[in-house]
């Protein structure tokens, strides 16, 4: 079932849309700036436990995913993410095909 061409094509299209949306979210300078502004407030400084960890992880994720890069670097990162997603999908499909052929 997962090897059917229609399902593969639909999954590939959905993955492309999903990756583009995710990349757009995690590189959004406005959202990153808003979280950084909140992180600089006394309310954020008073956070403890899971809430503090969530804020710290959110800031780290924005940074790690390139939210503080300039527009040219963001475009390059977006292209690399799209290519990685495409190659990962192709690899997974090749493994599935090889496994099915072996059986």
C-alpha positions as CSV (number, residue, x, y, z in Angstrom):
1,X,0.0,0.0,0.0
2,X,2.7,2.5,0.9
3,X,4.6,1.7,-2.3
4,X,1.7,2.7,-4.6
5,X,2.7,5.5,-6.9
6,X,-0.4,7.6,-6.0
7,X,0.3,7.4,-2.3
8,X,4.0,8.2,-2.8
9,X,3.2,11.2,-4.9
10,X,0.6,12.5,-2.4
11,X,3.0,12.0,0.5
12,X,5.8,13.7,-1.3
13,X,3.6,16.7,-2.1
14,X,2.4,16.9,1.5
15,X,5.9,16.6,2.8
16,X,7.1,19.5,0.6
17,X,4.2,21.7,1.8
18,X,4.9,20.7,5.4
19,X,8.6,21.4,5.2
20,X,8.1,24.8,3.6
21,X,5.6,25.7,6.3
22,X,7.8,24.5,9.1
23,X,10.8,26.4,7.7
24,X,8.8,29.5,7.3
25,X,7.6,29.3,10.9
26,X,11.0,28.6,12.5
27,X,12.8,31.3,10.5
28,X,10.2,34.0,11.1
29,X,12.1,37.1,12.4
30,X,8.9,38.7,13.8
31,X,8.0,35.7,15.9
32,X,11.6,35.3,17.0
33,X,11.7,38.9,18.0
34,X,8.4,38.6,19.9
35,X,9.7,35.6,21.9
36,X,13.0,37.4,22.6
37,X,11.1,40.5,23.8
38,X,9.1,38.3,26.2
39,X,12.2,36.5,27.3
40,X,13.6,39.9,28.4
41,X,10.7,40.7,30.7
42,X,10.5,40.2,34.5
43,X,7.6,37.8,33.9
44,X,9.9,35.5,31.8
45,X,12.7,35.8,34.3
46,X,10.3,34.5,37.0
47,X,9.4,31.4,35.0
48,X,10.5,28.1,36.6
49,X,10.4,24.4,35.8
50,X,8.7,23.3,32.6
51,X,7.7,26.8,31.6
52,X,11.3,28.0,31.8
53,X,12.5,25.0,29.9
54,X,9.9,25.6,27.2
55,X,10.9,29.2,26.8
56,X,14.6,28.3,26.6
57,X,14.0,25.5,24.1
58,X,11.8,27.8,22.0
59,X,14.6,30.4,21.8
60,X,17.2,27.8,21.1
61,X,15.0,26.3,18.3
62,X,14.5,29.6,16.6
63,X,18.3,30.2,16.8
64,X,19.2,26.7,15.6
65,X,16.8,26.9,12.7
66,X,18.1,30.2,11.4
67,X,15.6,32.8,12.6
68,X,18.4,35.3,13.2
69,X,20.0,34.9,9.7
70,X,19.8,37.5,7.1
71,X,17.3,37.0,4.2
72,X,19.9,35.6,1.8
73,X,21.1,33.0,4.3
74,X,17.5,32.1,5.2
75,X,16.8,31.4,1.5
76,X,19.9,29.2,1.3
77,X,18.8,27.3,4.4
78,X,15.3,26.9,3.0
79,X,16.7,25.4,-0.2
80,X,18.9,23.1,1.8
81,X,16.0,21.9,4.0
82,X,13.9,21.2,0.9
83,X,16.7,19.2,-0.7
84,X,17.3,17.3,2.5
85,X,13.6,16.4,2.8
86,X,13.5,15.3,-0.8
87,X,16.6,13.1,-0.4
88,X,15.3,11.6,2.8
89,X,12.1,10.7,1.1
90,X,13.9,9.2,-1.9
91,X,16.1,7.2,0.5
92,X,13.1,5.9,2.5
93,X,11.3,4.9,-0.8
94,X,14.5,3.1,-2.0
95,X,14.7,1.2,1.2
96,X,11.1,0.2,1.0
97,X,11.5,-0.9,-2.6
98,X,14.6,-3.0,-1.8
99,X,12.9,-4.6,1.2
100,X,9.9,-5.5,-0.9
101,X,12.1,-6.9,-3.7
102,X,14.0,-9.0,-1.2
103,X,10.9,-10.6,0.1
